[in-house]
């Protein structure tokens, strides 16, 4: 069974992986994946901090906030992918540098 420290370390590792994908890549799809990984890391940390390891119970905040965060993250990802698809139709590229220089 995982204890609170292991879950916090997992959250930190996931956040670092997401931050690397966000800052180190030029592909917009990989950047969106990095943002989602960082969101998952924050959810893991909220669950870890809201868990009572001795009883095996969770606070209401630790149960409700990650669900709301996942729903909002799905909506943000859908909008981001719509922007990427629109950019690909016009510029034939998913490079973030070319996306920044688009003009109509």
N, C-alpha and C positions, 0 to 999 in steps of 0.2 A: 504494500500500500504506500502511496506517496504521502509524504508529510508536506507541511506548508513551505519549508525551505526548498524542497525539490521543485515544487510548482513555481515558486518565485524565480528560481534559476532557469527553469524552462521558459518562463515569460521573458526574462532578460535575453536569453539566447535567441528566441524568436524575434524579439524586437530588434536585436542587432542584425539578424539576417534580413529582416524587412528594411531596415535602414540602409544596409549595403545595396539591396536591390533598388531602393529609391534613389540613392545618390550615385551609384556606380554604373548605372545603365542608361542608354540613350533610347532604348525601345520603350514606347509608351505603354505597351501591354505589360512589359516586365515591371515598369514603374507602378502600374495599377495593382499588380500582384504583390509588390512590396508593401503598398499601402494596406492591402487586405491582410497580409501576414502581421503587420504591426497592429492592426485592429484585433486580430486573434490573440496576440501577445497581451494586449491590454485586458482583454476578456479573461485570459488565464490568470492574470494578476488579481483582478477583481474577485474571481472565484476563490483564489488561494487566500486572499485576505479576509473574505467573508466566511470561510470554512471554520467550523469548530471541530478540530481533528479528534478530540476525545469522545464526543458524542456521535460524530459522523453526520452532523447537521450543517445547514447553511443558513445564513441570514437571508431575509427577503431581498435585500439590496443585491446580494451576490447571485440571486437567481433571476431577478427581473432586469437588472441593468445589462448583462450580456445579451439577453434576448432582444432588447431594444437596440442595442449596439449592432447586432447582427442584421436586424431589419434595416436600419439606417445605412449600414455598410453595403447591403445588397442594392439599395436604391442608388447610392453614390457610384457603385461599380457599374450599374446599368447606364447611368448618365455618362460616365467616363468611356465606356465601350461604345456608346452611340457617337460620341465625339470622335473617337478613334476611327470608327467605320466611316463617318462622314469625311474625315481627313484623308483616309485611304482612297476613297472614291475620287477626290479632287487631286491629290498630290501623288498617289500611288506609292506612299511611304508611311511607315509608322515611326519614323525617327522624330525625336522631340525637338531637335534643332530646326528641322524643316517645318515642323508644325508651328514653331514660334514665328516663322517668317512669312506665314500665309497672309495674303492680302486679297481682298475681293475688288 
